[in-house]
Amino acid sequence: MADRILMIEDDARLSDMVGEYLGKSGFRITVCGSAAEGLQRLKHDSFDALVLDLMLPDMDGLQVCREVRAGSDLPILMLTARGDATDRVVGLELGADDYLPKPFDPRELLARLRAILRRRSPGRTADILRFGRLEIDRGARVVRLDGEERSLTSYQFALLVAFAERPGRVMSRDELMDLVKGEQLEAFDRSIDVHVSRIRAAIEDDPKRPRRIITVRGAGYVFAKNQDEHA
């Protein structure tokens, strides 16, 4: 069955072009021209991913992202015409899985969309990684701490799995982006840092003093396998 994509974009010409291109690529596209219309559709219909414009006539796209993420782990690809990287960082902090600056090539949009959808579908055996109080169910795509589910976006879950499959190994930001994205797409240096911060907020007792995902100055990060043994 074709993946269903909701696109919230007020530029009718752009949404028509993207909708036609994605439709030919096998997706089912629903386009909403305002944030209110898009949020209403999300309440009543089921979608596999959201393509969200940052600048909408009735509500800032960041606020839409915040509202969607408050009740759903739906993959979000954010579109932005703004040149300020701060907006992109904020979008990731609010839970967006990826961003794409305008103007863009529809082929890149397709590649990014497929990447976040691929991360949502595990394609691997349904096994569980356990590290003391932390449990990562790769099949169900669920993270639990002390038996309580913790909320992560699809990108953040994939990033946590990349860490957990290589405990004790120092990994650079570039290596992590390669492992999670699976292909060379544009990214900016702070994207991994933002997602790591969100993961820490979900799985660390004190995110400001992390004991599970440790920063290695000048090198990247390392996942501490035996963190709970020293707690």
C-alpha positions in Angstrom: 0.0 0.0 0.0 1.3 3.4 -0.9 2.5 5.7 1.9 0.2 8.6 2.7 1.9 12.0 2.9 0.3 15.1 4.3 1.8 18.4 3.0 1.0 21.7 4.7 2.1 24.3 2.3 0.3 27.6 1.3 2.2 28.0 -2.0 -0.3 26.3 -4.4 2.1 26.1 -7.3 4.8 24.5 -5.2 2.4 22.0 -3.6 0.9 21.1 -7.0 4.4 20.4 -8.4 5.5 18.4 -5.3 2.2 16.6 -5.2 2.4 15.5 -8.8 6.1 14.4 -8.5 5.5 12.4 -5.3 2.3 10.9 -6.8 4.2 9.6 -9.8 6.7 8.2 -7.3 4.1 6.0 -5.7 2.9 8.2 -2.8 -0.6 9.3 -1.9 -0.6 13.0 -1.3 -3.0 15.2 0.6 -2.3 19.0 0.5 -3.6 21.6 3.0 -3.0 25.3 2.5 -3.1 26.3 6.1 -2.0 25.1 9.5 -5.6 24.9 10.8 -6.7 22.7 7.9 -3.6 20.5 8.2 -4.0 20.0 12.0 -7.7 19.2 11.5 -6.8 16.5 8.8 -4.3 15.0 11.2 -7.1 14.5 13.8 -9.3 12.6 11.5 -7.0 10.8 9.0 -3.9 8.6 9.3 -0.7 9.6 7.5 2.8 8.1 7.2 4.7 11.4 7.1 4.2 15.2 7.2 5.9 17.7 4.9 5.5 21.0 6.7 6.3 24.5 5.6 7.9 26.7 8.2 6.1 29.9 7.1 2.3 29.5 7.0 -0.4 32.3 6.8 -2.2 31.4 10.0 0.4 29.8 12.3 4.2 29.5 12.5 5.3 26.1 11.2 7.3 25.6 14.4 4.1 25.8 16.4 2.5 23.3 14.2 5.5 21.0 14.7 5.2 21.4 18.4 1.5 20.6 18.4 1.9 17.5 16.2 4.9 16.2 18.2 3.0 16.6 21.5 0.7 13.7 20.5 2.4 11.8 17.7 5.7 10.4 16.5 4.7 11.1 12.9 7.9 11.7 10.8 8.1 15.4 10.0 10.1 16.9 7.1 10.2 20.7 7.4 10.5 23.1 4.5 12.1 26.5 5.1 12.8 29.5 2.9 14.6 31.2 5.8 18.4 31.3 5.6 18.9 31.4 9.4 20.1 28.0 10.7 18.6 28.9 14.1 15.1 28.1 12.7 16.3 24.7 11.6 17.9 24.0 15.0 14.6 25.0 16.7 12.6 22.8 14.4 14.8 19.8 15.2 14.6 20.6 18.9 10.8 20.6 18.6 10.9 17.2 17.0 11.2 17.5 13.3 13.1 14.6 11.7 14.7 16.6 8.9 14.6 19.9 7.0 14.9 21.0 3.5 15.7 24.6 2.5 13.8 26.3 -0.4 14.3 26.3 -3.3 14.9 22.5 -3.6 15.1 19.8 -6.2 12.0 17.5 -6.0 14.4 14.6 -6.3 16.1 15.6 -3.0 12.7 16.0 -1.3 11.8 12.5 -2.5 15.2 11.1 -1.2 14.8 12.7 2.2 11.2 11.6 2.5 12.1 8.0 1.7 14.9 8.2 4.2 12.7 9.2 7.2 10.1 6.6 6.1 12.8 3.9 5.9 13.9 4.8 9.4 10.3 4.3 10.6 10.2 0.8 9.1 12.9 -1.2 10.9 13.6 -3.9 8.2 15.5 -5.9 10.9 14.7 -8.7 13.3 12.5 -7.7 16.2 15.1 -7.9 19.0 15.6 -6.0 22.2 18.7 -4.3 23.4 18.9 -4.0 27.2 21.4 -1.9 29.2 20.4 -2.1 32.8 17.3 0.1 33.2 17.2 1.1 29.5 15.4 -1.2 27.0 15.4 -0.5 23.2 12.9 -2.6 21.2 14.1 -2.3 17.6 11.1 -4.3 16.3 8.4 -2.3 18.0 10.5 0.9 17.8 9.9 1.6 21.5 12.3 2.9 24.1 11.7 2.2 27.8 13.4 3.4 30.9 12.5 1.6 34.1 9.6 0.0 32.1 8.2 3.4 31.1 8.0 4.3 27.4 10.0 7.3 26.4 9.0 9.5 23.4 11.5 9.9 20.5 11.1 10.8 16.9 11.9 8.2 14.2 15.3 9.9 13.6 16.2 10.0 17.3 15.2 6.4 17.7 17.4 5.4 14.8 20.3 7.5 16.2 19.9 5.8 19.6 20.0 2.4 18.0 23.2 3.4 16.2 24.7 4.2 19.5 23.4 1.1 21.3 24.6 -1.2 18.6 28.2 0.1 19.1 28.6 0.6 22.9 31.9 1.9 24.0 32.9 3.1 20.6 33.6 6.8 20.0 31.7 8.0 16.9 32.0 11.3 15.1 29.0 13.4 14.0 29.8 12.6 10.4 29.8 8.8 11.1 26.5 9.0 13.0 24.8 11.0 10.2 26.0 8.3 7.7 24.7 5.5 9.9 21.3 7.1 10.4 20.6 8.7 7.0 22.1 5.9 5.0 22.9 8.3 2.2 24.8 11.6 1.7 22.2 14.3 2.1 22.8 17.9 3.2 23.0 18.3 7.0 24.4 21.0 9.2 26.9 20.4 12.1 24.5 21.0 15.0 21.8 18.6 13.8 23.3 15.6 15.6 23.9 17.7 18.7 20.3 18.7 18.8 19.0 15.2 18.5 21.5 13.9 21.1 20.1 16.5 23.5 16.6 15.3 22.9 17.6 11.7 23.4 19.4 12.6 26.7 16.2 14.3 27.9 14.3 11.1 27.3 16.8 8.5 28.7 19.1 10.2 31.2 18.3 10.8 34.9 20.0 14.2 34.6 20.4 15.3 30.9 22.8 18.1 31.9 25.1 15.4 33.4 24.7 12.5 31.0 26.0 9.1 32.0 24.7 7.1 29.1 25.6 9.1 26.0 28.9 10.9 26.7 30.4 13.7 24.8 34.1 13.1 23.8 35.5 16.6 23.2 36.8 17.0 19.7 35.8 13.5 18.7 32.1 13.0 19.0 30.1 10.8 21.3 30.3 7.4 23.0 27.5 5.2 24.4 28.3 3.9 27.9 27.3 0.2 28.0 27.8 -0.2 31.7 26.4 3.1 32.9 23.9 1.5 35.4 26.5 -0.6 37.0 28.2 2.5 38.4 25.0 4.4 39.3 
